[in-house]
Amino acid sequence: MASVLSIGISTLDYVFQVDAMPMRAEKYRSRQMAAVGGGIAANASVAVARQGGRSHLITRLGDDAVGRSILDELQREGVDVRLSRQFPGHRSPLSCILVDRDGERMIISYSDPDLPETAEWLPQRLPAGINAVLGDTRWEAGARHMFALAREASAIAVLDADRKPQDDALLGACSHAALSAQACLEITGEHDAAAGLAALRRRYGNWLAVTDGARGVFWTDGGTIRHTPAFLVDAVDTLGAGDAWHGAFALGLAEGMDEARAVSYASAVAALKCTRFGGRSGIPDRAEVETFLKENA
C-alpha cells in the first residue's frame, strides 16, 4: 500500500446549492446545504484514503472548535493527522461556498493571517514509508520544506498550484507540478493552456501539467506536450474536484503508475466527484473509479 503525505490548508466548508449566483444584495434561498471539511491538501488526503492509500496530512489550524471538528472528520476518513498542529489563540480556516445549477462554485474563505508561517516545527527528515509528498500554495514554506525532504529521500514531490505561487521557484522545487488553467494564465499570460505549458516548460525541467476542467489535462512528456481529454459527465458540483485529482495523481505515481496512466486515473476520480453535490463528500472510492474506468475505456 503506497503512502502519500499531504501538506497545506484544511478548512470547514459550508456549501449551499443555488439556482444562480447572487448578483444583488438581497436574500436568496438554497436548495441544498452541506457542512463538510474542505481545503486543498485536506481534500487530497481524503482522496488518497478513499483510493486505498495510506494518507497523512500536515496542516495548521487554530485551537478552536472548528479545528477540532476538521481533525475529527479527517480521522474518521482514515487520514493520519498526528503531524498536524493547532496553534493556541488562532482561528481555523472557514469557507462559505455557493454552487450553481451548472456545478460552478463561488468561494468566500477566511484564513487567520497570523497563523505561524514558519516550518521549523516540521520533521527534519521524511517520515519512514512515505512514497510521495503533495503540497499546495496556501503554505509555501511548509511545502518547500517537505519537497526538499522528499527529494533527499528520492520520493515523489507533487505541487498543486491552483493559483500563482508567491515564489515561482516553488514550481521547480518538486518533481511534478500540476497547475490550474488560471494559475498558468497568471504566470505566463497565456490564455491557451497548451501555449502556457510550453512557456513553463522552457523555464523548468521537471514534469509539468495544466488541468483545464472540461478541456482535460495538458502535460509534458520530455519535449512534447500531451493532452488527456476529460471524461464527459453531467457536472453537479465541481468543488474539490481539482483537489481530488491531485491526491489521486500523487497516489498513482506512488503506486508506480507512469504519468499518462496517473493522469487518466486522477481524471476519472475528478469526473466522478463532479457528479455529486457536497464538495469533499462526493469523492469516490477505489471500486467506483475502477468500474468507471472500465465503462469508459
NUTI-900476 format. One line per 10 residues: number of its first residue (from 0); their letters; for each residue x, y, z of N, C-alpha, C. Coordinates in steps of 0.1 Angstrom, whole numbers, padded with zeros to 4 digits, always signed. Atoms other than C-alpha are relative to their C-alpha. Layout:
BEGIN
NUM	a	X,Y,Z,X,Y,Z,X,Y,Z ~ ...
***
This chain:
BEGIN
0	masvlsigis	+0008,-0012,+0000,+0000,+0000,+0000,+0009,+0012,+0000 ~ -0008,-0012,+0001,+0015,+0033,-0011,-0004,+0011,+0010 ~ +0003,-0011,-0010,+0017,+0063,+0013,+0003,+0013,-0006 ~ -0002,-0013,+0005,+0012,+0099,+0005,-0002,+0010,+0012 ~ +0001,-0010,-0010,+0018,+0128,+0028,-0003,+0014,-0006 ~ +0005,-0013,+0006,-0002,+0160,+0020,+0003,+0011,+0010 ~ -0003,-0011,-0009,+0008,+0194,+0034,-0007,+0012,-0005 ~ +0006,-0012,+0004,-0012,+0226,+0033,-0013,+0003,+0008 ~ +0011,-0005,-0007,-0046,+0240,+0041,-0011,-0010,+0002 ~ +0012,+0008,-0003,-0076,+0223,+0057,-0011,+0010,+0006
10	tldyvfqvda	+0010,-0010,-0004,-0109,+0241,+0062,-0013,-0008,+0004 ~ +0013,+0005,-0002,-0145,+0236,+0073,-0009,+0008,-0011 ~ +0007,-0006,+0011,-0168,+0243,+0043,-0015,+0000,+0003 ~ +0015,+0000,+0000,-0205,+0254,+0044,-0004,+0002,-0015 ~ +0002,+0001,+0014,-0217,+0245,+0009,-0015,+0002,-0003 ~ +0014,-0003,+0003,-0250,+0260,-0005,-0003,-0002,-0015 ~ +0003,+0002,+0014,-0266,+0249,-0037,-0011,+0010,-0004 ~ +0009,-0011,+0004,-0284,+0278,-0055,-0003,-0002,-0015 ~ +0003,+0000,+0015,-0301,+0282,-0089,+0009,+0008,-0008 ~ -0009,-0009,+0008,-0279,+0310,-0100,+0008,+0008,+0011
20	mpmraekyrs	-0009,-0007,-0009,-0250,+0330,-0085,-0007,+0014,+0004 ~ +0006,-0013,-0004,-0263,+0361,-0065,+0007,+0011,-0007 ~ -0005,-0012,+0007,-0260,+0394,-0083,-0003,+0013,+0007 ~ +0004,-0012,-0008,-0276,+0418,-0058,+0000,-0003,+0014 ~ +0000,+0001,-0015,-0276,+0424,-0021,-0014,-0002,+0005 ~ +0013,+0004,-0005,-0308,+0406,-0011,+0000,-0014,+0005 ~ +0001,+0014,-0005,-0320,+0373,+0003,-0001,-0010,-0011 ~ +0000,+0011,+0010,-0315,+0341,-0016,-0003,-0013,+0008 ~ +0003,+0013,-0006,-0327,+0305,-0008,+0009,-0010,-0007 ~ -0009,+0011,+0005,-0305,+0274,-0011,-0009,-0012,-0001
30	rqmaavgggi	+0008,+0013,+0002,-0320,+0241,-0024,+0006,-0011,+0007 ~ -0007,+0011,-0007,-0294,+0220,-0006,+0012,+0006,+0007 ~ -0011,-0005,-0008,-0267,+0225,+0020,+0008,-0011,+0006 ~ -0009,+0010,-0006,-0237,+0206,+0033,+0010,+0007,+0008 ~ -0011,-0005,-0008,-0213,+0213,+0061,+0011,-0012,+0000 ~ -0010,+0011,+0002,-0181,+0193,+0053,+0014,+0006,+0000 ~ -0014,-0004,+0000,-0144,+0195,+0056,+0004,+0003,-0014 ~ -0005,-0004,+0013,-0125,+0211,+0027,+0015,+0004,+0001 ~ -0014,-0004,+0000,-0092,+0226,+0018,+0008,-0008,-0010 ~ -0007,+0007,+0011,-0068,+0217,-0010,+0007,-0013,+0005
40	aanasvavar	-0008,+0011,-0005,-0043,+0195,+0009,-0009,-0010,+0007 ~ +0008,+0009,-0008,-0070,+0181,+0032,-0009,-0009,-0009 ~ +0008,+0008,+0009,-0093,+0171,+0003,+0008,-0010,-0007 ~ -0008,+0009,+0007,-0064,+0155,-0015,+0003,-0012,+0010 ~ -0003,+0011,-0010,-0056,+0135,+0017,-0012,-0010,+0001 ~ +0012,+0008,-0001,-0092,+0122,+0018,-0001,-0008,-0013 ~ +0000,+0008,+0013,-0090,+0112,-0019,+0010,-0011,+0001 ~ -0010,+0011,-0002,-0058,+0092,-0011,-0006,-0011,+0008 ~ +0005,+0011,-0009,-0075,+0074,+0017,-0012,-0008,-0006 ~ +0012,+0007,+0007,-0107,+0066,-0003,+0005,-0008,-0012
50	qggrshlitr	-0005,+0009,+0011,-0085,+0052,-0031,+0009,-0011,+0006 ~ -0007,+0012,-0006,-0069,+0028,-0006,+0014,+0003,+0003 ~ -0014,-0003,-0004,-0036,+0046,+0001,+0001,+0003,+0014 ~ -0002,-0005,-0014,-0021,+0054,+0034,+0002,+0015,-0001 ~ +0001,-0014,+0001,-0028,+0090,+0039,+0004,+0007,+0013 ~ -0005,-0008,-0011,-0010,+0115,+0061,-0002,+0015,-0003 ~ +0002,-0014,+0003,-0017,+0152,+0065,+0007,+0009,+0011 ~ -0005,-0011,-0008,+0002,+0182,+0079,-0007,+0012,-0003 ~ +0008,-0012,+0002,-0020,+0212,+0084,+0001,+0009,+0012 ~ +0000,-0010,-0011,-0021,+0244,+0105,-0014,+0004,+0003
60	lgddavgrsi	+0013,-0004,-0004,-0052,+0251,+0125,+0000,+0008,+0012 ~ +0001,-0006,-0013,-0064,+0272,+0153,-0004,-0010,+0011 ~ +0004,+0008,-0011,-0070,+0258,+0187,-0015,+0003,+0004 ~ +0014,-0004,-0002,-0108,+0262,+0184,-0009,-0012,-0004 ~ +0010,+0011,+0003,-0140,+0241,+0178,+0001,-0004,-0014 ~ -0001,+0003,+0014,-0137,+0244,+0141,+0012,-0009,-0003 ~ -0011,+0008,+0002,-0102,+0230,+0142,-0002,-0014,+0004 ~ +0002,+0013,-0005,-0112,+0201,+0163,-0010,-0008,-0009 ~ +0009,+0007,+0009,-0141,+0193,+0140,+0007,-0004,-0013 ~ -0008,+0003,+0012,-0118,+0194,+0110,+0008,-0013,+0002
70	ldelqregvd	-0008,+0012,-0003,-0094,+0169,+0126,-0008,-0012,+0002 ~ +0008,+0012,-0003,-0121,+0146,+0138,-0006,-0006,-0013 ~ +0005,+0005,+0013,-0136,+0143,+0103,+0011,-0007,-0008 ~ -0011,+0006,+0007,-0102,+0136,+0088,+0004,-0013,+0005 ~ -0003,+0013,-0006,-0095,+0109,+0113,-0011,-0011,-0003 ~ +0010,+0009,+0004,-0129,+0093,+0105,+0002,-0005,-0014 ~ -0003,+0003,+0013,-0118,+0093,+0069,+0012,-0009,-0002 ~ -0012,+0009,+0000,-0087,+0073,+0078,+0013,+0008,-0003 ~ -0012,-0008,+0002,-0062,+0102,+0075,+0007,+0002,+0013 ~ -0009,-0002,-0012,-0033,+0103,+0099,+0003,+0015,+0001
80	vrlsrqfpgh	-0002,-0014,-0002,-0032,+0138,+0113,+0009,+0003,+0012 ~ -0008,-0002,-0012,-0007,+0133,+0141,+0011,+0011,-0002 ~ -0010,-0010,+0003,+0018,+0157,+0124,-0005,+0014,-0001 ~ +0006,-0013,+0001,-0007,+0185,+0122,+0001,+0007,+0013 ~ -0002,-0008,-0013,-0007,+0213,+0148,-0012,+0010,+0001 ~ +0010,-0010,-0003,-0034,+0235,+0164,+0008,+0011,+0008 ~ -0007,-0011,-0007,-0020,+0269,+0175,-0009,+0008,+0009 ~ +0009,-0008,-0009,-0035,+0285,+0206,-0001,+0014,-0004 ~ +0003,-0014,+0002,-0051,+0319,+0202,-0002,+0003,-0015 ~ +0003,-0002,+0015,-0057,+0314,+0164,-0013,-0007,-0004
90	rsplscilvd	+0012,+0005,+0005,-0087,+0307,+0143,+0002,-0009,-0012 ~ -0002,+0009,+0011,-0091,+0278,+0119,-0007,+0005,-0013 ~ +0006,-0005,+0012,-0099,+0283,+0082,-0015,-0005,-0002 ~ +0015,+0002,+0001,-0136,+0285,+0073,-0004,+0006,-0014 ~ +0005,-0005,+0013,-0154,+0289,+0039,-0015,-0001,-0001 ~ +0013,+0000,+0004,-0188,+0297,+0026,+0000,-0002,-0015 ~ -0001,+0003,+0014,-0194,+0282,-0009,-0013,-0001,-0006 ~ +0013,+0001,+0008,-0222,+0287,-0034,+0003,-0008,-0013 ~ -0001,+0008,+0012,-0227,+0261,-0061,-0013,+0002,-0009 ~ +0012,-0002,+0009,-0250,+0269,-0091,-0005,-0012,-0007
100	rdgermiisy	+0006,+0011,+0007,-0271,+0247,-0113,+0009,-0007,-0010 ~ -0009,+0006,+0009,-0242,+0241,-0136,+0012,-0006,+0007 ~ -0011,+0006,-0008,-0219,+0229,-0108,+0012,+0009,+0002 ~ -0011,-0009,-0003,-0197,+0260,-0108,-0002,+0006,+0014 ~ +0001,-0005,-0014,-0188,+0275,-0075,+0006,+0013,+0003 ~ -0006,-0013,-0005,-0181,+0308,-0057,+0004,-0003,+0014 ~ -0006,+0003,-0013,-0159,+0306,-0026,+0003,+0013,+0007 ~ -0004,-0011,-0009,-0157,+0331,+0002,+0007,-0007,+0012 ~ -0007,+0008,-0010,-0130,+0319,+0026,+0007,+0010,+0010 ~ -0008,-0008,-0010,-0113,+0331,+0058,+0011,-0009,+0005
110	sdpdlpetae	-0012,+0006,-0006,-0078,+0321,+0069,+0006,+0010,+0010 ~ -0006,-0008,-0009,-0062,+0335,+0100,+0013,+0005,-0005 ~ -0012,-0005,+0006,-0035,+0358,+0086,+0012,-0001,+0010 ~ -0011,+0001,-0010,-0015,+0354,+0118,+0005,-0014,+0003 ~ -0005,+0014,-0002,-0011,+0316,+0117,+0015,+0000,-0003 ~ -0014,+0000,+0002,+0026,+0310,+0120,+0004,-0006,-0013 ~ -0005,+0005,+0013,+0043,+0306,+0086,+0012,-0009,+0001 ~ -0013,+0007,-0002,+0075,+0291,+0100,-0002,-0015,-0002 ~ +0000,+0014,+0002,+0083,+0255,+0090,+0010,-0007,+0010 ~ -0010,+0005,-0009,+0107,+0250,+0119,-0004,-0012,+0008
120	wlpqrlpagi	+0006,+0011,-0008,+0084,+0226,+0137,-0002,-0013,-0008 ~ +0003,+0012,+0008,+0081,+0202,+0108,+0011,-0010,+0001 ~ -0010,+0010,-0001,+0100,+0169,+0106,+0013,+0004,-0008 ~ -0013,-0003,+0007,+0137,+0172,+0096,+0004,-0011,-0010 ~ -0002,+0010,+0011,+0136,+0141,+0075,-0014,-0007,-0003 ~ +0013,+0005,+0005,+0108,+0124,+0055,-0003,-0012,+0009 ~ +0004,+0012,-0009,+0089,+0100,+0078,+0001,-0013,-0008 ~ -0002,+0013,+0006,+0095,+0064,+0071,-0012,-0005,-0007 ~ +0011,+0006,+0008,+0073,+0047,+0044,-0007,+0010,-0009 ~ +0007,-0009,+0009,+0062,+0079,+0026,+0006,-0001,-0014
130	navlgdtrwe	-0004,+0001,+0014,+0063,+0074,-0011,-0001,+0013,-0008 ~ +0002,-0012,+0007,+0051,+0108,-0022,-0005,+0011,+0010 ~ +0004,-0011,-0007,+0046,+0143,-0008,-0008,+0009,-0010 ~ +0008,-0009,+0008,+0018,+0166,-0021,-0002,+0013,+0008 ~ +0001,-0013,-0006,+0019,+0203,-0013,-0009,+0010,-0008 ~ +0008,-0011,+0007,-0004,+0233,-0021,+0007,+0013,+0002 ~ -0006,-0013,+0000,+0003,+0270,-0024,-0005,+0008,+0012 ~ +0005,-0008,-0011,-0015,+0280,+0008,+0010,+0001,+0012 ~ -0011,-0001,-0010,+0016,+0273,+0030,+0013,-0004,-0008 ~ -0012,+0003,+0009,+0046,+0276,+0007,+0012,-0004,+0008
140	agarhmfala	-0012,+0004,-0008,+0072,+0274,+0034,-0001,-0014,+0004 ~ +0001,+0014,-0003,+0058,+0241,+0045,+0002,-0009,-0011 ~ -0001,+0008,+0012,+0055,+0227,+0010,+0015,+0000,-0004 ~ -0015,+0000,+0004,+0091,+0238,+0002,+0008,-0009,+0009 ~ -0007,+0008,-0009,+0104,+0222,+0033,-0002,-0015,-0003 ~ +0003,+0015,+0002,+0087,+0188,+0027,+0004,-0004,-0014 ~ -0005,+0003,+0013,+0096,+0189,-0010,+0015,-0003,+0000 ~ -0014,+0002,-0001,+0132,+0192,-0001,+0003,-0014,+0007 ~ -0002,+0013,-0007,+0129,+0162,+0023,-0003,-0012,-0010 ~ +0003,+0010,+0010,+0112,+0142,-0005,+0011,-0002,-0010
150	reasaiavld	-0011,+0001,+0010,+0139,+0150,-0030,+0012,-0007,+0006 ~ -0012,+0007,-0007,+0166,+0139,-0004,-0002,-0015,+0001 ~ +0004,+0015,-0002,+0147,+0106,+0001,-0003,-0007,-0013 ~ +0004,+0005,+0013,+0142,+0101,-0037,-0014,-0004,-0001 ~ +0014,+0002,+0001,+0105,+0103,-0032,-0006,+0010,-0009 ~ +0007,-0008,+0009,+0079,+0119,-0054,-0005,+0013,+0007 ~ +0005,-0013,-0006,+0070,+0156,-0048,-0009,+0007,-0010 ~ +0010,-0005,+0009,+0038,+0169,-0063,-0005,+0014,+0005 ~ +0006,-0013,-0003,+0027,+0206,-0063,-0014,+0002,-0006 ~ +0014,-0005,+0005,-0010,+0216,-0066,+0001,+0015,+0000
160	adrkpqddal	-0001,-0015,+0002,-0006,+0251,-0080,-0014,+0005,-0005 ~ +0013,-0005,+0005,-0043,+0262,-0081,+0001,+0015,-0002 ~ -0002,-0014,+0003,-0030,+0298,-0081,+0015,+0003,-0001 ~ -0014,-0004,+0001,+0003,+0316,-0088,+0007,+0000,+0013 ~ -0007,-0001,-0013,+0027,+0309,-0060,+0007,+0013,+0002 ~ -0007,-0013,-0003,+0042,+0339,-0042,+0015,-0001,-0005 ~ -0014,+0003,+0004,+0076,+0323,-0050,-0001,-0010,-0012 ~ +0001,+0008,+0012,+0077,+0310,-0086,+0010,-0012,+0001 ~ -0010,+0011,-0001,+0107,+0288,-0076,-0006,-0013,+0006 ~ +0007,+0012,-0006,+0082,+0265,-0058,-0003,-0010,-0012
170	lgacshaals	+0004,+0009,+0011,+0072,+0252,-0093,+0012,-0009,-0004 ~ -0011,+0008,+0004,+0107,+0239,-0098,+0006,-0008,+0012 ~ -0005,+0007,-0012,+0112,+0226,-0062,-0006,-0014,+0001 ~ +0006,+0013,+0000,+0091,+0195,-0069,+0003,-0008,-0012 ~ -0002,+0009,+0012,+0093,+0165,-0092,-0011,+0002,-0010 ~ +0012,-0001,+0009,+0058,+0171,-0106,-0008,+0012,+0005 ~ +0008,-0012,-0003,+0039,+0204,-0108,-0013,+0000,-0009 ~ +0013,-0001,+0008,+0002,+0205,-0119,-0007,+0013,+0004 ~ +0006,-0014,-0002,-0013,+0240,-0123,-0014,+0000,-0005 ~ +0013,-0003,+0006,-0048,+0251,-0128,+0002,+0009,-0012
180	aqacleitge	-0001,-0009,+0012,-0055,+0270,-0161,+0001,+0014,+0005 ~ -0001,-0014,-0005,-0059,+0302,-0140,+0014,+0003,+0005 ~ -0014,-0003,-0004,-0025,+0298,-0124,+0009,+0001,-0011 ~ -0008,+0000,+0012,-0010,+0291,-0158,-0001,+0014,-0006 ~ +0002,-0013,+0006,-0025,+0323,-0171,+0007,+0011,+0008 ~ -0006,-0010,-0008,-0014,+0343,-0141,+0016,+0000,-0001 ~ -0014,+0001,+0001,+0022,+0331,-0145,+0005,+0004,-0014 ~ -0005,-0001,+0014,+0026,+0331,-0183,-0007,+0011,-0008 ~ +0008,-0009,+0009,-0001,+0355,-0196,-0006,-0007,-0012 ~ +0006,+0007,+0011,-0012,+0328,-0220,-0014,-0005,+0004
190	hdaaaglaal	+0013,+0005,-0003,-0049,+0321,-0222,-0002,-0014,-0005 ~ +0000,+0013,+0005,-0043,+0289,-0241,+0009,-0009,+0009 ~ -0007,+0008,-0009,-0033,+0261,-0217,+0012,-0006,-0006 ~ -0012,+0007,+0006,-0010,+0243,-0241,+0011,+0010,-0003 ~ -0010,-0011,+0002,+0008,+0276,-0250,+0006,+0004,+0013 ~ -0006,-0003,-0013,+0012,+0284,-0214,+0009,-0011,+0006 ~ -0008,+0011,-0005,+0025,+0250,-0206,+0014,+0000,-0008 ~ -0013,+0000,+0008,+0051,+0253,-0234,+0009,+0011,+0005 ~ -0008,-0010,-0006,+0062,+0286,-0218,+0006,-0004,+0013 ~ -0005,+0005,-0013,+0065,+0269,-0184,+0011,-0010,-0002
200	rrrygnwlav	-0010,+0011,+0002,+0085,+0240,-0199,+0014,+0007,-0003 ~ -0012,-0007,+0003,+0111,+0265,-0211,+0007,+0005,+0012 ~ -0005,-0005,-0013,+0116,+0277,-0175,+0004,-0011,+0010 ~ -0002,+0010,-0010,+0115,+0245,-0156,+0003,-0014,-0006 ~ -0004,+0013,+0006,+0130,+0210,-0161,-0008,-0012,+0005 ~ +0008,+0011,-0005,+0105,+0189,-0141,-0012,-0003,-0008 ~ +0012,+0003,+0007,+0073,+0173,-0152,-0011,+0010,+0004 ~ +0010,-0011,-0001,+0045,+0199,-0157,-0013,-0004,-0006 ~ +0013,+0002,+0006,+0008,+0198,-0163,-0009,+0012,+0003 ~ +0010,-0010,-0003,-0021,+0222,-0166,-0014,-0007,-0001
210	tdgargvfwt	+0014,+0006,-0001,-0056,+0209,-0155,-0009,+0011,-0004 ~ +0008,-0011,+0006,-0082,+0228,-0176,-0015,-0004,+0000 ~ +0014,+0003,-0002,-0115,+0215,-0163,-0005,-0010,-0011 ~ +0006,+0009,+0010,-0138,+0200,-0190,+0009,-0001,-0013 ~ -0009,+0001,+0012,-0110,+0206,-0216,+0011,-0010,+0003 ~ -0009,+0010,-0003,-0089,+0180,-0199,+0014,+0005,+0005 ~ -0013,-0002,-0006,-0052,+0179,-0189,+0011,+0001,-0011 ~ -0011,-0001,+0008,-0022,+0191,-0208,+0013,-0003,+0008 ~ -0011,+0004,-0008,+0011,+0176,-0197,+0013,-0002,-0009 ~ -0013,+0001,+0008,+0048,+0174,-0207,+0005,-0014,+0000
220	dggtirhtpa	-0006,+0013,+0002,+0064,+0143,-0220,+0014,+0002,-0007 ~ -0013,-0004,+0006,+0101,+0152,-0225,-0002,+0014,-0007 ~ +0001,-0012,+0007,+0100,+0178,-0252,-0014,+0001,-0007 ~ +0013,+0000,+0006,+0064,+0170,-0262,-0011,+0004,+0010 ~ +0012,-0002,-0009,+0031,+0183,-0248,-0011,-0009,-0004 ~ +0011,+0010,+0002,+0004,+0156,-0245,-0013,+0006,+0005 ~ +0013,-0004,-0005,-0033,+0160,-0239,-0008,-0012,+0003 ~ +0009,+0010,-0004,-0056,+0138,-0220,-0014,+0006,+0002 ~ +0013,-0006,-0001,-0093,+0146,-0226,-0007,-0003,+0013 ~ +0008,+0002,-0012,-0117,+0150,-0197,-0011,-0010,-0003
230	flvdavdtlg	+0011,+0009,+0001,-0143,+0123,-0191,-0013,+0009,-0001 ~ +0013,-0008,+0001,-0178,+0136,-0201,-0010,-0005,+0010 ~ +0010,+0003,-0010,-0201,+0137,-0172,-0010,+0012,+0002 ~ +0009,-0010,-0004,-0231,+0157,-0160,+0004,+0006,+0013 ~ -0006,-0006,-0012,-0215,+0181,-0135,-0011,+0006,+0009 ~ +0009,-0005,-0010,-0234,+0188,-0104,+0007,+0010,+0010 ~ -0007,-0008,-0009,-0207,+0203,-0082,+0015,-0003,-0002 ~ -0015,+0002,+0003,-0170,+0209,-0092,+0008,+0003,+0012 ~ -0008,-0004,-0012,-0160,+0219,-0057,+0008,-0013,+0005 ~ -0009,+0011,-0005,-0130,+0197,-0046,+0005,-0009,-0011
240	agdawhgafa	-0004,+0009,+0011,-0126,+0181,-0080,+0015,+0001,-0003 ~ -0015,-0002,+0003,-0091,+0196,-0086,+0008,-0006,+0012 ~ -0007,+0006,-0011,-0080,+0186,-0051,+0000,-0015,+0000 ~ +0001,+0014,+0001,-0092,+0151,-0056,+0009,-0005,-0011 ~ -0009,+0003,+0011,-0074,+0150,-0089,+0015,-0001,+0004 ~ -0014,+0000,-0004,-0041,+0159,-0073,+0003,-0011,+0010 ~ -0002,+0011,-0009,-0045,+0134,-0045,+0001,-0013,-0007 ~ +0000,+0013,+0008,-0053,+0106,-0069,+0013,-0001,-0009 ~ -0012,+0000,+0008,-0024,+0116,-0092,+0012,-0003,+0008 ~ -0012,+0003,-0009,+0001,+0116,-0063,+0000,-0014,+0004
250	lglaegmdea	+0001,+0014,-0004,-0012,+0082,-0052,+0004,-0009,-0011 ~ -0003,+0008,+0012,-0010,+0068,-0087,+0015,-0001,-0002 ~ -0014,+0000,+0002,+0026,+0079,-0090,+0007,-0009,+0011 ~ -0006,+0007,-0012,+0034,+0065,-0055,-0002,-0015,-0002 ~ +0002,+0015,+0003,+0019,+0031,-0067,+0008,-0005,-0011 ~ -0008,+0005,+0012,+0042,+0030,-0097,-0006,+0003,-0013 ~ +0006,-0003,+0013,+0019,+0043,-0124,+0009,+0010,-0007 ~ -0007,-0011,+0007,+0036,+0063,-0152,-0010,+0012,-0001 ~ +0008,-0012,+0000,+0024,+0098,-0157,-0013,+0000,-0008 ~ +0012,+0000,+0009,+0000,+0091,-0186,-0011,-0008,+0007
260	ravsyasava	+0010,+0008,-0006,-0018,+0064,-0166,-0005,+0008,+0013 ~ +0004,-0007,-0012,-0018,+0085,-0134,-0009,+0012,-0003 ~ +0009,-0011,+0005,-0034,+0115,-0153,-0014,-0006,-0003 ~ +0013,+0005,+0003,-0062,+0093,-0166,-0007,-0005,+0012 ~ +0006,+0005,-0013,-0068,+0077,-0132,-0005,+0012,+0008 ~ +0004,-0012,-0008,-0069,+0111,-0115,-0012,+0007,-0006 ~ +0011,-0006,+0007,-0092,+0124,-0142,-0013,-0007,+0002 ~ +0012,+0008,-0003,-0116,+0096,-0135,-0006,+0004,+0014 ~ +0004,-0003,-0014,-0116,+0104,-0098,-0007,+0014,+0000 ~ +0006,-0013,+0000,-0123,+0141,-0105,-0013,+0001,-0007
270	alkctrfggr	+0012,+0000,+0007,-0150,+0134,-0130,-0011,-0006,+0008 ~ +0010,+0005,-0009,-0169,+0112,-0106,-0004,+0009,+0011 ~ +0003,-0010,-0010,-0166,+0138,-0079,-0009,+0011,-0005 ~ +0008,-0011,+0006,-0182,+0164,-0102,-0015,-0004,-0001 ~ +0013,+0004,+0002,-0213,+0143,-0105,-0008,+0000,+0014 ~ +0006,+0001,-0013,-0221,+0146,-0067,+0001,+0014,+0007 ~ +0000,-0012,-0008,-0230,+0176,-0046,+0006,-0002,+0014 ~ -0005,+0000,-0014,-0213,+0184,-0013,+0015,+0000,+0001 ~ -0015,-0002,-0002,-0176,+0191,-0020,+0007,-0013,+0002 ~ -0008,+0012,-0003,-0154,+0165,-0004,-0008,-0012,+0002
280	sgipdraeve	+0009,+0012,-0003,-0183,+0142,+0005,-0002,-0008,-0013 ~ +0003,+0007,+0013,-0186,+0134,-0033,+0012,-0007,-0006 ~ -0011,+0007,+0005,-0151,+0120,-0037,-0002,-0015,+0000 ~ +0003,+0014,+0001,-0154,+0084,-0049,+0010,-0009,+0006 ~ -0009,+0010,-0005,-0138,+0052,-0036,+0007,-0007,-0011 ~ -0008,+0007,+0011,-0114,+0029,-0055,-0009,-0008,-0009 ~ +0008,+0009,+0008,-0140,+0004,-0066,-0009,+0008,-0010 ~ +0008,-0009,+0009,-0162,+0032,-0081,+0008,+0005,-0011 ~ -0008,-0006,+0010,-0133,+0046,-0100,+0004,-0011,-0010 ~ -0004,+0011,+0009,-0122,+0012,-0114,-0011,-0004,-0009
290	tflkena	+0011,+0003,+0008,-0157,+0005,-0125,-0002,+0010,-0011 ~ +0001,-0011,+0010,-0159,+0039,-0142,+0010,-0001,-0011 ~ -0010,+0001,+0010,-0127,+0034,-0160,-0002,-0012,-0010 ~ +0003,+0011,+0008,-0138,+0000,-0173,-0011,+0004,-0010 ~ +0012,-0004,+0009,-0171,+0015,-0186,+0004,+0011,-0010 ~ -0004,-0011,+0009,-0152,+0044,-0202,+0013,-0002,-0006 ~ -0013,+0003,+0005,-0122,+0027,-0215,+0002,+0006,-0014
***
